[in-house]
Amino acid sequence: MSPIKDHPLRYALTNELHARPAPVISVPSTAVFLALKPAQDAAARDRTQDRRQLLALLDRFGAPHPAPDATHHGCSLGRHGFKWENHTEFTTWVAYKEGLGERAFDPSAFDVFPEAWLETMTGVRVSSIVFHIDVMPLSNGAPDSMALHARLDDWFVAESLAAVSVLDGAAIVASDFRIDPAGHTRMAIFAHPTMGLRRVGRIVQRLSEIEMYKSMSMLGLARAREVSHEMGALDQRLANLMDEMAKGASHAEGALEALMTVSAQLERLEMAASFRFGATRAYEAIVHDRISVLREQRFEGRQTFAEFMRRRYDPAMRTVKAAEARLSGLSERAMRAGRLLSTQVEVARSAQNQALLKSMDGRADLQLRLQHTVEGLSVVAISYYAVGLLANLVLPFAEPFGLEKTGVMALLTPLVIGGVWLALKRIRARLH
């Protein structure tokens, strides 16, 4: 039996389902997360530059290199575990080590990334997180609320703090989603003593994705604010053009030219913002998905991550969607106005063509009358010369009968005129 032939993409597509596995993180430990993207044209960036930056870091620690076409890589950097991922618009770097520092959320945790290496990075920071991962303090087998509240109140801004129990009580996670004085977002994880290491890694991965995709989707809000001003001006111009059209105050062809300018500017705005708005929708969906898989439950009356997003994040996303809908609506209005103006121009041109055809009919009628007049004159002229010629021919034979030249010409004239008229009529009929 011959072997079964595989689809050329079978292994690649199957392996994609198992790509980017969560790190294995022990408790207690400290982890840091960094997300970088190019300032411009991130989706079309040179991915080889991302790989060069990764190899430069790996070579500093003598760590193994990934496969040439790898989009993620995990290894050890000295005492740190390390994970690198390459995404559509950004690159993420995660490092973690056992044990806690002398103080929680110590910025020195980022020292795993050498300063000299950071200076060579070409991207800009989208997000950076410091994770404080500790064993959950227990009292009689349950989370020690007083001890947890004391730490959370000391580490976070109470007004923004979200703290929840996740994965059916396996851990308590907390963050205020603010940037601390060191420039990082703080996230605390208190894991139950029996919690598996891979489960801790998955929590770190989910929290990193929530913060990262939240930050990336907020770029859509910045783009929406940029285009809103231009949309306002174009909306006003479009409204003025429509008012002039309704009042008949503007020439249709001139208004159509102005409308084409407005439509071109709207098309430019739509093309410039379409990728960012589309990416924002995708990132927003990921944020809500990652929150849902945490299976969060309220902890001691604190707001949940979902509530925080509903109050602070969702309004920004609605603004992006409103800007996208407004831009699409403006484009549709411009298209409808363009069709209306085109119809007006066609109607005006049809009226001009009708008037032109009418004038051409008049000229044709005049030419016909002139032709009939000329034909009549032609009959007279031809008959005049024909009568003279025939008279000269007939006269010698008419004199014996006592007919003079005048009488001969009088007899020949009606006969010649009739013959010439009939000949011209037959010629005209043959031509038609």
C-alpha positions in Angstrom: 0.0 0.0 0.0 1.4 3.4 -1.0 1.8 6.0 1.8 -1.0 8.6 2.2 0.1 11.9 0.7 -0.2 14.8 3.2 -1.5 18.3 2.4 1.6 20.5 2.2 0.2 22.7 5.0 -1.0 19.9 7.3 1.9 20.0 9.8 2.3 23.8 9.7 -1.4 24.4 10.4 -1.5 21.7 13.2 1.6 23.1 14.8 0.0 26.6 14.8 -2.5 25.3 17.3 0.3 24.5 19.7 2.4 27.6 19.1 3.3 30.1 21.9 2.9 27.7 24.9 2.6 29.3 28.3 5.8 29.5 30.4 6.3 27.3 33.5 6.6 29.7 36.4 7.1 28.7 40.0 5.8 30.4 43.1 7.0 32.7 44.5 8.7 34.4 41.6 9.0 37.7 39.7 8.3 38.1 36.0 8.6 41.1 33.6 6.9 41.6 30.3 7.9 44.0 27.5 6.0 44.7 24.3 7.7 46.8 21.5 6.5 47.9 18.1 7.9 50.1 15.3 6.6 53.7 15.5 5.3 53.5 11.9 4.1 50.8 9.5 4.4 48.1 12.2 2.6 45.4 10.2 4.9 45.9 7.2 8.1 46.0 9.3 11.3 44.1 8.5 10.9 41.0 10.6 14.6 40.2 10.2 15.4 43.2 12.5 13.3 41.6 15.2 15.3 38.4 14.9 18.6 40.3 15.0 17.5 41.9 18.3 16.6 38.6 19.7 19.9 37.0 18.7 21.8 39.9 20.2 20.1 39.2 23.5 20.6 35.5 23.4 24.3 35.8 22.5 24.8 37.9 25.6 23.8 34.9 27.7 25.1 32.2 25.5 21.5 30.9 24.9 20.5 28.7 22.0 19.1 30.3 18.8 15.6 29.6 17.5 14.8 28.1 14.1 15.3 30.6 11.2 11.5 31.1 10.6 10.4 30.8 14.2 7.8 33.3 15.6 8.3 32.3 19.2 11.2 31.0 21.3 11.8 29.9 24.8 15.0 29.3 26.7 17.0 30.3 29.8 18.9 33.5 30.2 21.1 32.8 33.1 18.9 32.4 36.2 15.8 33.7 34.2 13.4 31.8 32.1 12.7 33.6 28.9 10.1 33.7 26.2 10.0 35.7 23.0 7.0 36.0 20.6 6.7 37.8 17.2 3.2 39.2 16.4 1.7 41.0 13.5 2.4 44.5 14.9 4.7 44.0 17.9 7.2 41.8 19.6 7.0 40.6 23.2 9.7 39.6 25.7 9.0 37.8 28.9 11.6 36.9 31.6 10.9 35.3 35.0 12.9 34.0 37.9 12.3 32.2 41.2 12.0 34.3 44.4 10.9 37.8 45.2 12.9 41.0 45.5 13.4 43.0 48.7 10.4 45.1 47.7 7.5 44.4 45.5 7.5 45.6 41.9 11.2 46.6 42.1 12.2 48.2 38.7 15.5 46.4 39.0 13.6 43.2 37.8 14.0 44.6 34.3 17.8 44.4 34.6 17.6 41.1 32.9 17.4 43.2 29.7 20.8 44.9 29.6 20.7 48.7 29.2 23.2 48.6 26.4 21.0 46.1 24.5 17.8 48.2 25.2 19.5 51.2 23.6 19.8 49.3 20.3 16.1 48.5 20.1 14.4 50.2 17.2 10.8 49.9 18.4 8.8 51.9 20.9 7.4 50.5 24.1 3.7 49.7 24.0 3.5 48.0 27.4 5.7 46.8 30.2 4.6 44.8 33.2 6.2 43.8 36.5 4.5 40.7 38.0 4.7 40.0 41.7 3.8 36.3 42.0 3.5 35.1 45.6 1.9 32.3 47.6 -1.6 33.2 48.7 -1.7 33.9 52.4 -4.2 31.6 54.0 -6.2 31.7 57.3 -7.9 28.4 58.2 -7.6 27.2 54.7 -9.2 30.3 53.1 -7.5 33.5 51.7 -6.4 35.8 54.5 -8.4 38.9 53.5 -6.8 41.3 55.9 -3.3 40.4 54.7 -4.3 40.7 51.1 -6.1 44.0 51.5 -3.1 45.5 53.3 -0.8 44.6 50.4 -3.2 45.7 47.7 -3.9 49.0 49.3 -0.1 49.6 49.7 0.8 48.6 46.1 -2.1 50.0 44.0 -4.3 53.1 43.5 -7.5 52.2 45.2 -9.8 54.1 42.8 -8.6 52.0 39.8 -7.8 48.7 41.6 -9.4 45.5 40.2 -8.9 42.4 42.3 -10.6 39.0 41.5 -10.4 35.4 42.3 -9.7 33.4 39.2 -9.9 29.8 38.0 -12.4 28.7 40.6 -10.4 30.2 43.5 -7.0 28.9 42.4 -5.5 32.4 42.6 -6.2 36.0 43.3 -5.0 38.5 40.7 -5.0 42.3 41.0 -3.9 45.4 39.0 -4.8 49.0 38.7 -3.8 49.2 35.0 -1.8 52.3 35.7 1.8 53.2 34.9 3.9 53.4 38.1 6.8 55.9 38.5 9.2 53.5 37.0 7.2 53.3 33.8 5.6 49.8 34.3 2.2 48.4 35.0 1.9 46.4 38.2 0.2 43.1 38.4 0.0 40.9 41.5 -0.8 37.1 41.5 -1.4 35.2 44.8 -1.5 31.5 43.9 -2.9 28.8 46.1 -0.1 26.6 47.4 -1.4 23.6 45.5 -1.6 25.4 42.2 0.4 23.9 39.3 3.3 25.8 37.7 1.9 25.7 34.2 -1.3 27.1 35.5 0.6 30.0 37.0 2.3 30.5 33.6 -1.1 30.6 31.9 -2.3 33.3 34.3 0.8 35.4 33.6 0.2 34.9 29.8 -3.4 35.8 30.0 -2.8 38.9 32.1 0.0 40.0 29.8 -2.3 39.6 26.8 -5.0 41.6 28.5 -2.7 44.5 29.1 -0.9 44.2 25.8 -4.0 44.1 23.6 -5.7 46.7 25.7 -2.8 49.1 25.0 -2.7 48.2 21.3 -6.5 48.7 20.9 -6.2 52.1 22.5 -4.2 53.1 19.5 -7.5 53.0 17.7 -8.8 55.7 20.0 -5.9 57.9 19.2 -6.5 57.4 15.4 -10.2 58.1 15.9 -9.4 61.4 17.5 -7.0 62.3 14.7 -9.5 61.7 12.0 -12.5 63.2 13.8 -11.3 66.8 13.2 -10.8 66.2 9.5 -14.2 64.4 9.3 -15.8 67.4 10.9 -14.5 69.8 8.3 -15.3 67.4 5.4 -18.8 66.8 6.9 -19.4 70.6 6.9 -18.2 70.9 3.3 -20.4 68.0 2.2 -23.4 69.6 3.9 -22.8 72.9 2.2 -22.6 71.3 -1.2 -25.8 69.5 -0.5 -27.5 72.7 0.5 -26.3 74.4 -2.7 -27.6 71.5 -4.7 -31.0 71.7 -3.0 -31.3 75.4 -3.6 -29.9 75.2 -7.2 -27.3 77.8 -6.3 -24.4 76.0 -7.8 -23.5 74.8 -11.3 -23.8 71.0 -11.4 -20.5 70.3 -13.0 -18.6 72.7 -10.6 -20.4 71.1 -7.6 -19.5 67.6 -8.9 -15.8 68.6 -9.1 -15.9 69.9 -5.5 -17.7 66.8 -4.4 -15.0 64.6 -6.0 -12.4 66.4 -4.0 -14.3 65.7 -0.8 -14.8 62.1 -1.8 -11.1 61.7 -2.5 -10.2 63.1 0.9 -12.7 60.8 2.6 -11.3 57.8 0.7 -7.8 58.8 1.9 -9.0 59.0 5.5 -10.8 55.6 5.2 -7.7 53.9 3.7 -5.4 55.4 6.4 -7.7 54.4 9.3 -9.1 51.1 8.0 -6.2 48.9 9.3 -6.1 50.5 12.7 -9.9 50.3 13.2 -9.9 46.7 12.0 -7.0 45.8 14.3 -8.8 47.6 17.2 -11.9 45.4 16.8 -9.7 42.3 16.8 -7.7 43.4 19.9 -10.9 44.3 21.8 -12.3 40.9 21.2 -9.1 39.3 22.5 -9.1 41.4 25.7 -12.7 40.3 26.5 -11.9 36.7 25.6 -8.8 36.6 27.9 -10.9 38.0 30.8 -13.6 35.4 30.2 -11.2 32.5 30.3 -9.9 33.6 33.7 -13.4 32.7 35.1 -13.1 35.6 37.5 -15.2 36.0 40.7 -15.5 39.0 42.9 -13.1 39.2 45.7 -14.1 41.0 48.9 -16.3 43.6 47.1 -13.5 44.8 44.8 -14.3 45.5 41.1 -13.7 42.8 38.6 -11.6 43.1 35.5 -14.7 43.0 33.4 -16.3 45.8 35.4 -13.1 47.9 35.0 -13.1 47.4 31.3 -16.8 48.2 31.0 -16.3 51.5 32.9 -12.9 52.6 31.5 -12.1 50.6 28.3 -15.4 50.0 26.5 -16.3 53.7 26.1 -13.0 54.2 24.3 -13.8 51.2 22.0 -17.3 52.6 21.4 -15.7 55.9 20.4 -13.5 54.1 17.8 -16.6 52.2 16.4 -18.5 55.5 16.3 -15.7 57.2 14.4 -15.5 54.2 12.0 -19.2 54.3 11.4 -19.2 58.0 10.9 -16.4 57.8 8.4 -18.2 55.0 6.5 -21.5 57.1 6.6 -19.7 60.1 5.2 -18.3 58.1 2.4 -21.8 56.7 1.7 -23.3 60.2 1.7 -20.6 61.5 -0.6 -21.3 58.6 -3.0 -25.0 59.2 -3.0 -24.4 63.0 -3.6 -22.1 62.1 -6.4 -24.7 59.9 -8.0 -27.3 62.6 -7.7 -24.9 65.2 -9.2 -24.0 62.9 -12.0 -27.7 62.4 -12.7 -28.1 66.2 -12.8 -25.2 66.6 -15.1 -26.5 63.9 -17.4 -30.0 65.5 -17.4 -28.4 68.9 -18.3 -26.3 67.3 -21.0 -29.4 65.5 -22.4 -31.3 68.8 -22.5 -28.3 70.4 -24.3 -28.2 67.4 -26.8 -32.0 67.8 -27.3 -31.6 71.5 -28.1 -28.7 70.7 -30.4 -30.8 68.0 -32.2 -33.7 70.5 -32.5 -31.4 73.1 -34.0 -30.0 70.5 -36.3 -33.5 69.6 -37.4 -34.2 73.2 -38.1 -31.1 73.6 -40.2 -31.9 70.4 -42.0 -35.4 71.6 -42.8 -33.9 74.9 -44.0 -31.4 73.1 -46.1 -34.3 71.0 -47.6 -36.2 74.1 -48.5 -33.1 75.6 -50.0 -32.6 72.4 -51.9 -36.1 72.5 -53.3 -35.6 76.2 -54.3 -32.3 75.4 -55.9 -34.0 72.5 -57.8 -36.7 74.8 -59.1 -34.1 77.3 -60.2 -32.1 74.4 -61.8 -35.2 73.4 -63.7 -35.6 76.9 -65.0 -31.9 77.3 -65.9 -31.6 74.0 -67.6 -34.8 74.5 -69.4 -33.7 77.9 -70.6 -30.6 76.6 -72.3 -32.3 73.4 -73.5 -35.1 75.4 -75.2 -32.5 77.6 -77.0 -30.6 74.5 -78.2 -33.7 72.7 -79.3 -35.1 75.8 -81.0 -31.9 76.0 -83.1 -32.3 72.3 -84.1 -36.1 72.4 -84.8 -36.2 75.9 -86.5 -34.9 74.7 -90.0 -37.7 72.1 -90.1 -40.4 74.5 -88.8 -39.9 77.3 -91.3 -41.5 75.4 -94.2 -44.7 75.2 -92.1 -44.6 79.0 -91.5 -43.4 78.8 -87.9 -41.1 81.5 -86.7 -38.4 81.1 -83.9 -40.6 82.7 -81.3 -43.4 80.3 -81.9 -41.1 77.3 -81.9 -39.6 78.3 -78.6 -43.1 78.8 -77.2 -44.1 75.3 -78.2 -40.8 73.8 -76.9 -40.7 75.5 -73.5 -43.4 73.6 -71.6 -42.2 70.3 -73.1 -38.6 71.0 -72.1 -39.6 72.2 -68.6 -41.7 69.1 -68.0 -39.0 66.8 -69.3 -36.2 68.4 -67.1 -38.5 68.3 -64.0 -39.2 64.6 -64.5 -35.5 63.8 -65.1 -34.5 65.6 -61.9 -37.2 63.8 -60.0 -36.1 60.4 -61.2 -32.5 61.3 -60.3 -33.5 62.3 -56.8 -35.6 59.2 -56.3 -32.7 57.0 -57.5 -30.3 58.7 -55.0 -32.7 58.1 -52.1 
